[in-house]
Amino acid sequence: MSQAIPTQYGFKWGACEVSRLYDHGGHVTMELKTDAAKLSIRVTPSGQVRVEQTAGRRSAVKMEGMHSETITIPEVRSDRPIPVKGETHS
């Protein structure tokens, strides 16, 4: 069984790395990255999920149960840390 290894903004688990990118207006965005592809995943305040492949081989990602015309593409911004409740940054 793979162990999750903490990173600055998320964790590495097996062949993937999960990172939180940002939140804005109740929307939260995270990234799922492997050697073959990178996905940006946004969750809306109502719980809807939006997925965008931002890098990698097109054949590396297989979407099941989704229709591509329903996917919206948010602007990804990862140039600043996201505050975590209870953490302080200097």
PyMOL Python script that loads the backbone (N, CA, C, O; Angstrom):
from pymol import cmd

cmd.read_pdbstr("""\
ATOM      1  N   MET A   1       0.841  -1.178   0.000  1.00  0.00           N
ATOM      2  CA  MET A   1       0.000   0.000   0.000  1.00  0.00           C
ATOM      3  C   MET A   1       0.888   1.246   0.000  1.00  0.00           C
ATOM      4  O   MET A   1       1.854   1.317   0.760  1.00  0.00           O
ATOM      5  N   SER A   2       0.569   2.220  -0.842  1.00  0.00           N
ATOM      6  CA  SER A   2       1.348   3.456  -0.949  1.00  0.00           C
ATOM      7  C   SER A   2       1.085   4.373   0.233  1.00  0.00           C
ATOM      8  O   SER A   2      -0.038   4.468   0.728  1.00  0.00           O
ATOM      9  N   GLN A   3       2.131   5.040   0.674  1.00  0.00           N
ATOM     10  CA  GLN A   3       2.015   6.028   1.735  1.00  0.00           C
ATOM     11  C   GLN A   3       1.893   7.414   1.121  1.00  0.00           C
ATOM     12  O   GLN A   3       2.565   7.711   0.133  1.00  0.00           O
ATOM     13  N   ALA A   4       1.057   8.257   1.682  1.00  0.00           N
ATOM     14  CA  ALA A   4       0.951   9.644   1.249  1.00  0.00           C
ATOM     15  C   ALA A   4       2.099  10.425   1.875  1.00  0.00           C
ATOM     16  O   ALA A   4       2.316  10.351   3.084  1.00  0.00           O
ATOM     17  N   ILE A   5       2.841  11.180   1.051  1.00  0.00           N
ATOM     18  CA  ILE A   5       3.970  11.972   1.514  1.00  0.00           C
ATOM     19  C   ILE A   5       3.595  13.449   1.396  1.00  0.00           C
ATOM     20  O   ILE A   5       3.348  13.926   0.288  1.00  0.00           O
ATOM     21  N   PRO A   6       3.545  14.183   2.507  1.00  0.00           N
ATOM     22  CA  PRO A   6       3.168  15.595   2.456  1.00  0.00           C
ATOM     23  C   PRO A   6       4.110  16.427   1.587  1.00  0.00           C
ATOM     24  O   PRO A   6       5.319  16.193   1.570  1.00  0.00           O
ATOM     25  N   THR A   7       3.546  17.401   0.865  1.00  0.00           N
ATOM     26  CA  THR A   7       4.307  18.388   0.101  1.00  0.00           C
ATOM     27  C   THR A   7       3.895  19.764   0.608  1.00  0.00           C
ATOM     28  O   THR A   7       3.071  19.861   1.517  1.00  0.00           O
ATOM     29  N   GLN A   8       4.447  20.820   0.042  1.00  0.00           N
ATOM     30  CA  GLN A   8       4.126  22.175   0.510  1.00  0.00           C
ATOM     31  C   GLN A   8       2.627  22.480   0.405  1.00  0.00           C
ATOM     32  O   GLN A   8       2.064  23.108   1.301  1.00  0.00           O
ATOM     33  N   TYR A   9       1.975  22.041  -0.682  1.00  0.00           N
ATOM     34  CA  TYR A   9       0.570  22.385  -0.901  1.00  0.00           C
ATOM     35  C   TYR A   9      -0.342  21.174  -1.047  1.00  0.00           C
ATOM     36  O   TYR A   9      -1.472  21.316  -1.516  1.00  0.00           O
ATOM     37  N   GLY A  10       0.118  19.986  -0.659  1.00  0.00           N
ATOM     38  CA  GLY A  10      -0.711  18.804  -0.798  1.00  0.00           C
ATOM     39  C   GLY A  10       0.036  17.552  -0.385  1.00  0.00           C
ATOM     40  O   GLY A  10       0.604  17.492   0.705  1.00  0.00           O
ATOM     41  N   PHE A  11       0.037  16.545  -1.261  1.00  0.00           N
ATOM     42  CA  PHE A  11       0.720  15.301  -0.941  1.00  0.00           C
ATOM     43  C   PHE A  11       1.016  14.514  -2.212  1.00  0.00           C
ATOM     44  O   PHE A  11       0.339  14.666  -3.229  1.00  0.00           O
ATOM     45  N   LYS A  12       2.046  13.668  -2.130  1.00  0.00           N
ATOM     46  CA  LYS A  12       2.356  12.702  -3.184  1.00  0.00           C
ATOM     47  C   LYS A  12       1.818  11.370  -2.702  1.00  0.00           C
ATOM     48  O   LYS A  12       1.991  11.001  -1.540  1.00  0.00           O
ATOM     49  N   TRP A  13       1.162  10.650  -3.607  1.00  0.00           N
ATOM     50  CA  TRP A  13       0.572   9.372  -3.248  1.00  0.00           C
ATOM     51  C   TRP A  13       0.714   8.441  -4.435  1.00  0.00           C
ATOM     52  O   TRP A  13       0.046   8.629  -5.452  1.00  0.00           O
ATOM     53  N   GLY A  14       1.562   7.454  -4.322  1.00  0.00           N
ATOM     54  CA  GLY A  14       1.810   6.546  -5.437  1.00  0.00           C
ATOM     55  C   GLY A  14       2.399   7.312  -6.609  1.00  0.00           C
ATOM     56  O   GLY A  14       3.381   8.037  -6.454  1.00  0.00           O
ATOM     57  N   ALA A  15       1.794   7.151  -7.789  1.00  0.00           N
ATOM     58  CA  ALA A  15       2.302   7.785  -9.010  1.00  0.00           C
ATOM     59  C   ALA A  15       1.744   9.184  -9.232  1.00  0.00           C
ATOM     60  O   ALA A  15       1.981   9.771 -10.289  1.00  0.00           O
ATOM     61  N   CYS A  16       1.003   9.744  -8.258  1.00  0.00           N
ATOM     62  CA  CYS A  16       0.423  11.072  -8.484  1.00  0.00           C
ATOM     63  C   CYS A  16       0.764  12.032  -7.350  1.00  0.00           C
ATOM     64  O   CYS A  16       1.129  11.631  -6.245  1.00  0.00           O
ATOM     65  N   GLU A  17       0.629  13.316  -7.673  1.00  0.00           N
ATOM     66  CA  GLU A  17       0.775  14.383  -6.687  1.00  0.00           C
ATOM     67  C   GLU A  17      -0.487  15.219  -6.715  1.00  0.00           C
ATOM     68  O   GLU A  17      -0.921  15.662  -7.778  1.00  0.00           O
ATOM     69  N   VAL A  18      -1.081  15.437  -5.546  1.00  0.00           N
ATOM     70  CA  VAL A  18      -2.295  16.242  -5.410  1.00  0.00           C
ATOM     71  C   VAL A  18      -1.907  17.538  -4.724  1.00  0.00           C
ATOM     72  O   VAL A  18      -1.293  17.516  -3.657  1.00  0.00           O
ATOM     73  N   SER A  19      -2.265  18.689  -5.336  1.00  0.00           N
ATOM     74  CA  SER A  19      -1.920  19.996  -4.763  1.00  0.00           C
ATOM     75  C   SER A  19      -3.132  20.907  -4.774  1.00  0.00           C
ATOM     76  O   SER A  19      -3.919  20.899  -5.721  1.00  0.00           O
ATOM     77  N   ARG A  20      -3.280  21.695  -3.713  1.00  0.00           N
ATOM     78  CA  ARG A  20      -4.314  22.730  -3.718  1.00  0.00           C
ATOM     79  C   ARG A  20      -3.737  23.942  -4.440  1.00  0.00           C
ATOM     80  O   ARG A  20      -2.587  24.314  -4.206  1.00  0.00           O
ATOM     81  N   LEU A  21      -4.520  24.556  -5.308  1.00  0.00           N
ATOM     82  CA  LEU A  21      -4.034  25.712  -6.066  1.00  0.00           C
ATOM     83  C   LEU A  21      -4.573  27.012  -5.481  1.00  0.00           C
ATOM     84  O   LEU A  21      -3.789  27.865  -5.063  1.00  0.00           O
ATOM     85  N   TYR A  22      -5.890  27.181  -5.441  1.00  0.00           N
ATOM     86  CA  TYR A  22      -6.451  28.420  -4.908  1.00  0.00           C
ATOM     87  C   TYR A  22      -7.937  28.265  -4.652  1.00  0.00           C
ATOM     88  O   TYR A  22      -8.564  27.296  -5.081  1.00  0.00           O
ATOM     89  N   ASP A  23      -8.491  29.246  -3.939  1.00  0.00           N
ATOM     90  CA  ASP A  23      -9.939  29.329  -3.791  1.00  0.00           C
ATOM     91  C   ASP A  23     -10.346  30.772  -4.050  1.00  0.00           C
ATOM     92  O   ASP A  23      -9.597  31.708  -3.770  1.00  0.00           O
ATOM     93  N   HIS A  24     -11.542  30.929  -4.588  1.00  0.00           N
ATOM     94  CA  HIS A  24     -12.040  32.266  -4.900  1.00  0.00           C
ATOM     95  C   HIS A  24     -13.564  32.205  -4.974  1.00  0.00           C
ATOM     96  O   HIS A  24     -14.122  31.415  -5.735  1.00  0.00           O
ATOM     97  N   GLY A  25     -14.219  33.025  -4.197  1.00  0.00           N
ATOM     98  CA  GLY A  25     -15.673  33.109  -4.248  1.00  0.00           C
ATOM     99  C   GLY A  25     -16.375  31.785  -3.988  1.00  0.00           C
ATOM    100  O   GLY A  25     -17.442  31.528  -4.544  1.00  0.00           O
ATOM    101  N   GLY A  26     -15.789  30.949  -3.153  1.00  0.00           N
ATOM    102  CA  GLY A  26     -16.391  29.663  -2.846  1.00  0.00           C
ATOM    103  C   GLY A  26     -15.971  28.538  -3.771  1.00  0.00           C
ATOM    104  O   GLY A  26     -16.256  27.372  -3.495  1.00  0.00           O
ATOM    105  N   HIS A  27     -15.294  28.868  -4.873  1.00  0.00           N
ATOM    106  CA  HIS A  27     -14.764  27.849  -5.782  1.00  0.00           C
ATOM    107  C   HIS A  27     -13.397  27.424  -5.251  1.00  0.00           C
ATOM    108  O   HIS A  27     -12.610  28.275  -4.836  1.00  0.00           O
ATOM    109  N   VAL A  28     -13.102  26.124  -5.256  1.00  0.00           N
ATOM    110  CA  VAL A  28     -11.780  25.644  -4.864  1.00  0.00           C
ATOM    111  C   VAL A  28     -11.180  24.889  -6.043  1.00  0.00           C
ATOM    112  O   VAL A  28     -11.882  24.163  -6.746  1.00  0.00           O
ATOM    113  N   THR A  29      -9.874  25.064  -6.258  1.00  0.00           N
ATOM    114  CA  THR A  29      -9.195  24.424  -7.389  1.00  0.00           C
ATOM    115  C   THR A  29      -7.985  23.660  -6.881  1.00  0.00           C
ATOM    116  O   THR A  29      -7.200  24.162  -6.076  1.00  0.00           O
ATOM    117  N   MET A  30      -7.852  22.429  -7.373  1.00  0.00           N
ATOM    118  CA  MET A  30      -6.711  21.592  -7.034  1.00  0.00           C
ATOM    119  C   MET A  30      -6.116  21.029  -8.310  1.00  0.00           C
ATOM    120  O   MET A  30      -6.706  21.136  -9.385  1.00  0.00           O
ATOM    121  N   GLU A  31      -4.943  20.429  -8.182  1.00  0.00           N
ATOM    122  CA  GLU A  31      -4.253  19.864  -9.336  1.00  0.00           C
ATOM    123  C   GLU A  31      -3.895  18.417  -9.029  1.00  0.00           C
ATOM    124  O   GLU A  31      -3.465  18.091  -7.923  1.00  0.00           O
ATOM    125  N   LEU A  32      -4.076  17.557 -10.020  1.00  0.00           N
ATOM    126  CA  LEU A  32      -3.658  16.165  -9.951  1.00  0.00           C
ATOM    127  C   LEU A  32      -2.614  15.979 -11.042  1.00  0.00           C
ATOM    128  O   LEU A  32      -2.906  16.149 -12.225  1.00  0.00           O
ATOM    129  N   LYS A  33      -1.368  15.623 -10.631  1.00  0.00           N
ATOM    130  CA  LYS A  33      -0.266  15.566 -11.585  1.00  0.00           C
ATOM    131  C   LYS A  33       0.397  14.192 -11.535  1.00  0.00           C
ATOM    132  O   LYS A  33       0.639  13.646 -10.459  1.00  0.00           O
ATOM    133  N   THR A  34       0.691  13.636 -12.729  1.00  0.00           N
ATOM    134  CA  THR A  34       1.456  12.401 -12.858  1.00  0.00           C
ATOM    135  C   THR A  34       2.564  12.658 -13.872  1.00  0.00           C
ATOM    136  O   THR A  34       2.665  13.760 -14.412  1.00  0.00           O
ATOM    137  N   ASP A  35       3.396  11.652 -14.135  1.00  0.00           N
ATOM    138  CA  ASP A  35       4.420  11.803 -15.167  1.00  0.00           C
ATOM    139  C   ASP A  35       3.794  11.927 -16.555  1.00  0.00           C
ATOM    140  O   ASP A  35       4.416  12.479 -17.463  1.00  0.00           O
ATOM    141  N   ALA A  36       2.568  11.421 -16.732  1.00  0.00           N
ATOM    142  CA  ALA A  36       1.927  11.403 -18.047  1.00  0.00           C
ATOM    143  C   ALA A  36       0.971  12.563 -18.296  1.00  0.00           C
ATOM    144  O   ALA A  36       0.736  12.917 -19.452  1.00  0.00           O
ATOM    145  N   ALA A  37       0.409  13.168 -17.244  1.00  0.00           N
ATOM    146  CA  ALA A  37      -0.599  14.221 -17.456  1.00  0.00           C
ATOM    147  C   ALA A  37      -0.764  15.071 -16.203  1.00  0.00           C
ATOM    148  O   ALA A  37      -0.322  14.704 -15.114  1.00  0.00           O
ATOM    149  N   LYS A  38      -1.420  16.226 -16.392  1.00  0.00           N
ATOM    150  CA  LYS A  38      -1.737  17.131 -15.295  1.00  0.00           C
ATOM    151  C   LYS A  38      -3.178  17.595 -15.470  1.00  0.00           C
ATOM    152  O   LYS A  38      -3.566  18.029 -16.554  1.00  0.00           O
ATOM    153  N   LEU A  39      -3.976  17.504 -14.396  1.00  0.00           N
ATOM    154  CA  LEU A  39      -5.365  17.933 -14.433  1.00  0.00           C
ATOM    155  C   LEU A  39      -5.589  19.045 -13.423  1.00  0.00           C
ATOM    156  O   LEU A  39      -5.036  19.022 -12.323  1.00  0.00           O
ATOM    157  N   SER A  40      -6.406  20.021 -13.807  1.00  0.00           N
ATOM    158  CA  SER A  40      -6.879  21.053 -12.897  1.00  0.00           C
ATOM    159  C   SER A  40      -8.328  20.699 -12.586  1.00  0.00           C
ATOM    160  O   SER A  40      -9.128  20.492 -13.499  1.00  0.00           O
ATOM    161  N   ILE A  41      -8.669  20.628 -11.298  1.00  0.00           N
ATOM    162  CA  ILE A  41     -10.010  20.236 -10.876  1.00  0.00           C
ATOM    163  C   ILE A  41     -10.591  21.354 -10.027  1.00  0.00           C
ATOM    164  O   ILE A  41     -10.048  21.700  -8.978  1.00  0.00           O
ATOM    165  N   ARG A  42     -11.709  21.918 -10.494  1.00  0.00           N
ATOM    166  CA  ARG A  42     -12.371  23.008  -9.760  1.00  0.00           C
ATOM    167  C   ARG A  42     -13.708  22.505  -9.252  1.00  0.00           C
ATOM    168  O   ARG A  42     -14.457  21.863  -9.987  1.00  0.00           O
ATOM    169  N   VAL A  43     -14.007  22.799  -7.989  1.00  0.00           N
ATOM    170  CA  VAL A  43     -15.286  22.448  -7.393  1.00  0.00           C
ATOM    171  C   VAL A  43     -16.019  23.754  -7.102  1.00  0.00           C
ATOM    172  O   VAL A  43     -15.482  24.639  -6.436  1.00  0.00           O
ATOM    173  N   THR A  44     -17.247  23.869  -7.602  1.00  0.00           N
ATOM    174  CA  THR A  44     -18.044  25.072  -7.414  1.00  0.00           C
ATOM    175  C   THR A  44     -18.692  25.056  -6.031  1.00  0.00           C
ATOM    176  O   THR A  44     -18.731  24.010  -5.384  1.00  0.00           O
ATOM    177  N   PRO A  45     -19.202  26.205  -5.568  1.00  0.00           N
ATOM    178  CA  PRO A  45     -19.858  26.248  -4.259  1.00  0.00           C
ATOM    179  C   PRO A  45     -21.046  25.277  -4.159  1.00  0.00           C
ATOM    180  O   PRO A  45     -21.381  24.821  -3.066  1.00  0.00           O
ATOM    181  N   SER A  46     -21.678  24.963  -5.289  1.00  0.00           N
ATOM    182  CA  SER A  46     -22.817  24.035  -5.258  1.00  0.00           C
ATOM    183  C   SER A  46     -22.381  22.574  -5.369  1.00  0.00           C
ATOM    184  O   SER A  46     -23.224  21.677  -5.366  1.00  0.00           O
ATOM    185  N   GLY A  47     -21.054  22.323  -5.468  1.00  0.00           N
ATOM    186  CA  GLY A  47     -20.550  20.958  -5.500  1.00  0.00           C
ATOM    187  C   GLY A  47     -20.309  20.390  -6.883  1.00  0.00           C
ATOM    188  O   GLY A  47     -19.935  19.224  -7.007  1.00  0.00           O
ATOM    189  N   GLN A  48     -20.515  21.187  -7.937  1.00  0.00           N
ATOM    190  CA  GLN A  48     -20.230  20.704  -9.283  1.00  0.00           C
ATOM    191  C   GLN A  48     -18.720  20.631  -9.486  1.00  0.00           C
ATOM    192  O   GLN A  48     -17.972  21.415  -8.902  1.00  0.00           O
ATOM    193  N   VAL A  49     -18.274  19.687 -10.316  1.00  0.00           N
ATOM    194  CA  VAL A  49     -16.851  19.477 -10.553  1.00  0.00           C
ATOM    195  C   VAL A  49     -16.522  19.841 -11.993  1.00  0.00           C
ATOM    196  O   VAL A  49     -17.213  19.417 -12.919  1.00  0.00           O
ATOM    197  N   ARG A  50     -15.459  20.631 -12.181  1.00  0.00           N
ATOM    198  CA  ARG A  50     -14.983  21.021 -13.509  1.00  0.00           C
ATOM    199  C   ARG A  50     -13.548  20.514 -13.649  1.00  0.00           C
ATOM    200  O   ARG A  50     -12.713  20.769 -12.782  1.00  0.00           O
ATOM    201  N   VAL A  51     -13.261  19.801 -14.732  1.00  0.00           N
ATOM    202  CA  VAL A  51     -11.942  19.187 -14.926  1.00  0.00           C
ATOM    203  C   VAL A  51     -11.348  19.676 -16.238  1.00  0.00           C
ATOM    204  O   VAL A  51     -12.031  19.723 -17.261  1.00  0.00           O
ATOM    205  N   GLU A  52     -10.051  20.043 -16.200  1.00  0.00           N
ATOM    206  CA  GLU A  52      -9.330  20.468 -17.397  1.00  0.00           C
ATOM    207  C   GLU A  52      -7.975  19.764 -17.415  1.00  0.00           C
ATOM    208  O   GLU A  52      -7.265  19.757 -16.409  1.00  0.00           O
ATOM    209  N   GLN A  53      -7.618  19.177 -18.544  1.00  0.00           N
ATOM    210  CA  GLN A  53      -6.269  18.637 -18.692  1.00  0.00           C
ATOM    211  C   GLN A  53      -5.378  19.793 -19.108  1.00  0.00           C
ATOM    212  O   GLN A  53      -5.585  20.389 -20.165  1.00  0.00           O
ATOM    213  N   THR A  54      -4.379  20.118 -18.280  1.00  0.00           N
ATOM    214  CA  THR A  54      -3.533  21.281 -18.538  1.00  0.00           C
ATOM    215  C   THR A  54      -2.175  20.921 -19.111  1.00  0.00           C
ATOM    216  O   THR A  54      -1.460  21.807 -19.579  1.00  0.00           O
ATOM    217  N   ALA A  55      -1.795  19.642 -19.090  1.00  0.00           N
ATOM    218  CA  ALA A  55      -0.513  19.214 -19.656  1.00  0.00           C
ATOM    219  C   ALA A  55      -0.541  17.707 -19.868  1.00  0.00           C
ATOM    220  O   ALA A  55      -1.385  16.998 -19.319  1.00  0.00           O
ATOM    221  N   GLY A  56       0.404  17.234 -20.679  1.00  0.00           N
ATOM    222  CA  GLY A  56       0.567  15.804 -20.870  1.00  0.00           C
ATOM    223  C   GLY A  56      -0.037  15.288 -22.152  1.00  0.00           C
ATOM    224  O   GLY A  56      -0.647  16.026 -22.926  1.00  0.00           O
ATOM    225  N   ARG A  57       0.152  13.991 -22.354  1.00  0.00           N
ATOM    226  CA  ARG A  57      -0.387  13.330 -23.540  1.00  0.00           C
ATOM    227  C   ARG A  57      -1.899  13.247 -23.451  1.00  0.00           C
ATOM    228  O   ARG A  57      -2.457  12.879 -22.417  1.00  0.00           O
ATOM    229  N   ARG A  58      -2.545  13.590 -24.534  1.00  0.00           N
ATOM    230  CA  ARG A  58      -4.004  13.535 -24.570  1.00  0.00           C
ATOM    231  C   ARG A  58      -4.519  12.128 -24.273  1.00  0.00           C
ATOM    232  O   ARG A  58      -5.563  11.963 -23.641  1.00  0.00           O
ATOM    233  N   SER A  59      -3.781  11.112 -24.733  1.00  0.00           N
ATOM    234  CA  SER A  59      -4.200   9.726 -24.527  1.00  0.00           C
ATOM    235  C   SER A  59      -3.973   9.248 -23.088  1.00  0.00           C
ATOM    236  O   SER A  59      -4.407   8.152 -22.733  1.00  0.00           O
ATOM    237  N   ALA A  60      -3.298  10.056 -22.252  1.00  0.00           N
ATOM    238  CA  ALA A  60      -3.014   9.652 -20.878  1.00  0.00           C
ATOM    239  C   ALA A  60      -4.219   9.816 -19.957  1.00  0.00           C
ATOM    240  O   ALA A  60      -4.226   9.275 -18.851  1.00  0.00           O
ATOM    241  N   VAL A  61      -5.242  10.557 -20.397  1.00  0.00           N
ATOM    242  CA  VAL A  61      -6.407  10.827 -19.565  1.00  0.00           C
ATOM    243  C   VAL A  61      -7.647  10.236 -20.224  1.00  0.00           C
ATOM    244  O   VAL A  61      -7.922  10.484 -21.398  1.00  0.00           O
ATOM    245  N   LYS A  62      -8.378   9.461 -19.459  1.00  0.00           N
ATOM    246  CA  LYS A  62      -9.640   8.912 -19.937  1.00  0.00           C
ATOM    247  C   LYS A  62     -10.730   9.384 -18.993  1.00  0.00           C
ATOM    248  O   LYS A  62     -10.723   9.039 -17.812  1.00  0.00           O
ATOM    249  N   MET A  63     -11.663  10.170 -19.504  1.00  0.00           N
ATOM    250  CA  MET A  63     -12.771  10.666 -18.698  1.00  0.00           C
ATOM    251  C   MET A  63     -13.949   9.713 -18.863  1.00  0.00           C
ATOM    252  O   MET A  63     -14.361   9.407 -19.982  1.00  0.00           O
ATOM    253  N   GLU A  64     -14.474   9.261 -17.762  1.00  0.00           N
ATOM    254  CA  GLU A  64     -15.623   8.384 -17.808  1.00  0.00           C
ATOM    255  C   GLU A  64     -16.826   9.096 -17.207  1.00  0.00           C
ATOM    256  O   GLU A  64     -16.720   9.728 -16.155  1.00  0.00           O
ATOM    257  N   GLY A  65     -17.953   8.994 -17.869  1.00  0.00           N
ATOM    258  CA  GLY A  65     -19.181   9.568 -17.345  1.00  0.00           C
ATOM    259  C   GLY A  65     -19.294  11.071 -17.486  1.00  0.00           C
ATOM    260  O   GLY A  65     -20.159  11.684 -16.861  1.00  0.00           O
ATOM    261  N   MET A  66     -18.427  11.687 -18.303  1.00  0.00           N
ATOM    262  CA  MET A  66     -18.487  13.134 -18.483  1.00  0.00           C
ATOM    263  C   MET A  66     -18.628  13.456 -19.954  1.00  0.00           C
ATOM    264  O   MET A  66     -18.149  12.721 -20.817  1.00  0.00           O
ATOM    265  N   HIS A  67     -19.282  14.551 -20.222  1.00  0.00           N
ATOM    266  CA  HIS A  67     -19.413  15.035 -21.591  1.00  0.00           C
ATOM    267  C   HIS A  67     -18.546  16.276 -21.722  1.00  0.00           C
ATOM    268  O   HIS A  67     -18.695  17.219 -20.945  1.00  0.00           O
ATOM    269  N   SER A  68     -17.639  16.288 -22.697  1.00  0.00           N
ATOM    270  CA  SER A  68     -16.673  17.380 -22.814  1.00  0.00           C
ATOM    271  C   SER A  68     -17.327  18.747 -22.959  1.00  0.00           C
ATOM    272  O   SER A  68     -16.731  19.744 -22.552  1.00  0.00           O
ATOM    273  N   GLU A  69     -18.527  18.833 -23.521  1.00  0.00           N
ATOM    274  CA  GLU A  69     -19.162  20.142 -23.694  1.00  0.00           C
ATOM    275  C   GLU A  69     -19.634  20.736 -22.367  1.00  0.00           C
ATOM    276  O   GLU A  69     -19.991  21.913 -22.324  1.00  0.00           O
ATOM    277  N   THR A  70     -19.646  19.959 -21.288  1.00  0.00           N
ATOM    278  CA  THR A  70     -20.069  20.491 -19.995  1.00  0.00           C
ATOM    279  C   THR A  70     -18.895  20.936 -19.137  1.00  0.00           C
ATOM    280  O   THR A  70     -19.104  21.447 -18.037  1.00  0.00           O
ATOM    281  N   ILE A  71     -17.663  20.756 -19.608  1.00  0.00           N
ATOM    282  CA  ILE A  71     -16.479  21.114 -18.828  1.00  0.00           C
ATOM    283  C   ILE A  71     -16.128  22.576 -19.086  1.00  0.00           C
ATOM    284  O   ILE A  71     -16.003  22.993 -20.238  1.00  0.00           O
ATOM    285  N   THR A  72     -15.968  23.357 -18.013  1.00  0.00           N
ATOM    286  CA  THR A  72     -15.525  24.745 -18.146  1.00  0.00           C
ATOM    287  C   THR A  72     -14.061  24.824 -17.741  1.00  0.00           C
ATOM    288  O   THR A  72     -13.588  24.008 -16.950  1.00  0.00           O
ATOM    289  N   ILE A  73     -13.351  25.794 -18.275  1.00  0.00           N
ATOM    290  CA  ILE A  73     -11.913  25.896 -18.045  1.00  0.00           C
ATOM    291  C   ILE A  73     -11.612  27.146 -17.222  1.00  0.00           C
ATOM    292  O   ILE A  73     -11.743  28.262 -17.724  1.00  0.00           O
ATOM    293  N   PRO A  74     -11.208  26.968 -15.954  1.00  0.00           N
ATOM    294  CA  PRO A  74     -10.850  28.129 -15.142  1.00  0.00           C
ATOM    295  C   PRO A  74      -9.417  28.561 -15.417  1.00  0.00           C
ATOM    296  O   PRO A  74      -8.609  27.787 -15.928  1.00  0.00           O
ATOM    297  N   GLU A  75      -9.116  29.807 -15.070  1.00  0.00           N
ATOM    298  CA  GLU A  75      -7.729  30.273 -15.148  1.00  0.00           C
ATOM    299  C   GLU A  75      -7.002  29.725 -13.930  1.00  0.00           C
ATOM    300  O   GLU A  75      -7.446  29.928 -12.800  1.00  0.00           O
ATOM    301  N   VAL A  76      -5.893  29.036 -14.148  1.00  0.00           N
ATOM    302  CA  VAL A  76      -5.143  28.433 -13.053  1.00  0.00           C
ATOM    303  C   VAL A  76      -4.100  29.423 -12.562  1.00  0.00           C
ATOM    304  O   VAL A  76      -3.327  29.970 -13.349  1.00  0.00           O
ATOM    305  N   ARG A  77      -4.088  29.646 -11.256  1.00  0.00           N
ATOM    306  CA  ARG A  77      -3.119  30.567 -10.665  1.00  0.00           C
ATOM    307  C   ARG A  77      -2.447  29.871  -9.491  1.00  0.00           C
ATOM    308  O   ARG A  77      -3.096  29.567  -8.491  1.00  0.00           O
ATOM    309  N   SER A  78      -1.156  29.620  -9.611  1.00  0.00           N
ATOM    310  CA  SER A  78      -0.444  28.926  -8.538  1.00  0.00           C
ATOM    311  C   SER A  78       0.789  29.708  -8.087  1.00  0.00           C
ATOM    312  O   SER A  78       1.781  29.120  -7.656  1.00  0.00           O
ATOM    313  N   ASP A  79       0.723  31.027  -8.188  1.00  0.00           N
ATOM    314  CA  ASP A  79       1.885  31.849  -7.850  1.00  0.00           C
ATOM    315  C   ASP A  79       1.890  32.329  -6.407  1.00  0.00           C
ATOM    316  O   ASP A  79       2.787  33.071  -6.006  1.00  0.00           O
ATOM    317  N   ARG A  80       0.900  31.915  -5.621  1.00  0.00           N
ATOM    318  CA  ARG A  80       0.874  32.332  -4.220  1.00  0.00           C
ATOM    319  C   ARG A  80       0.277  31.211  -3.376  1.00  0.00           C
ATOM    320  O   ARG A  80      -0.564  30.452  -3.859  1.00  0.00           O
ATOM    321  N   PRO A  81       0.706  31.102  -2.120  1.00  0.00           N
ATOM    322  CA  PRO A  81       0.175  30.057  -1.258  1.00  0.00           C
ATOM    323  C   PRO A  81      -1.260  30.372  -0.833  1.00  0.00           C
ATOM    324  O   PRO A  81      -1.686  31.526  -0.834  1.00  0.00           O
ATOM    325  N   ILE A  82      -1.977  29.340  -0.480  1.00  0.00           N
ATOM    326  CA  ILE A  82      -3.334  29.495   0.027  1.00  0.00           C
ATOM    327  C   ILE A  82      -3.275  29.327   1.535  1.00  0.00           C
ATOM    328  O   ILE A  82      -2.749  28.329   2.026  1.00  0.00           O
ATOM    329  N   PRO A  83      -3.810  30.296   2.278  1.00  0.00           N
ATOM    330  CA  PRO A  83      -3.764  30.160   3.729  1.00  0.00           C
ATOM    331  C   PRO A  83      -4.615  28.965   4.182  1.00  0.00           C
ATOM    332  O   PRO A  83      -5.701  28.729   3.652  1.00  0.00           O
ATOM    333  N   VAL A  84      -4.113  28.227   5.155  1.00  0.00           N
ATOM    334  CA  VAL A  84      -4.827  27.120   5.741  1.00  0.00           C
ATOM    335  C   VAL A  84      -5.224  27.536   7.137  1.00  0.00           C
ATOM    336  O   VAL A  84      -4.410  28.089   7.877  1.00  0.00           O
ATOM    337  N   LYS A  85      -6.472  27.277   7.511  1.00  0.00           N
ATOM    338  CA  LYS A  85      -6.958  27.672   8.819  1.00  0.00           C
ATOM    339  C   LYS A  85      -6.019  27.146   9.902  1.00  0.00           C
ATOM    340  O   LYS A  85      -5.711  25.955   9.941  1.00  0.00           O
ATOM    341  N   GLY A  86      -5.576  28.025  10.763  1.00  0.00           N
ATOM    342  CA  GLY A  86      -4.699  27.647  11.861  1.00  0.00           C
ATOM    343  C   GLY A  86      -3.215  27.787  11.545  1.00  0.00           C
ATOM    344  O   GLY A  86      -2.396  27.722  12.462  1.00  0.00           O
ATOM    345  N   GLU A  87      -2.833  27.980  10.263  1.00  0.00           N
ATOM    346  CA  GLU A  87      -1.428  28.147   9.890  1.00  0.00           C
ATOM    347  C   GLU A  87      -1.095  29.636   9.820  1.00  0.00           C
ATOM    348  O   GLU A  87      -1.950  30.462   9.500  1.00  0.00           O
ATOM    349  N   THR A  88       0.146  29.961  10.122  1.00  0.00           N
ATOM    350  CA  THR A  88       0.611  31.332   9.951  1.00  0.00           C
ATOM    351  C   THR A  88       1.788  31.316   9.003  1.00  0.00           C
ATOM    352  O   THR A  88       2.619  30.409   9.065  1.00  0.00           O
ATOM    353  N   HIS A  89       1.877  32.307   8.123  1.00  0.00           N
ATOM    354  CA  HIS A  89       2.983  32.435   7.175  1.00  0.00           C
ATOM    355  C   HIS A  89       3.715  33.734   7.468  1.00  0.00           C
ATOM    356  O   HIS A  89       3.092  34.757   7.751  1.00  0.00           O
ATOM    357  N   SER A  90       5.051  33.688   7.400  1.00  0.00           N
ATOM    358  CA  SER A  90       5.816  34.917   7.643  1.00  0.00           C
ATOM    359  C   SER A  90       6.311  35.513   6.367  1.00  0.00           C
ATOM    360  O   SER A  90       6.974  36.551   6.386  1.00  0.00           O
TER     361      SER A  90
END
""", "prot")
cmd.dss("prot")
cmd.show_as("cartoon", "prot")
cmd.util.cbc("prot")
cmd.orient("prot")
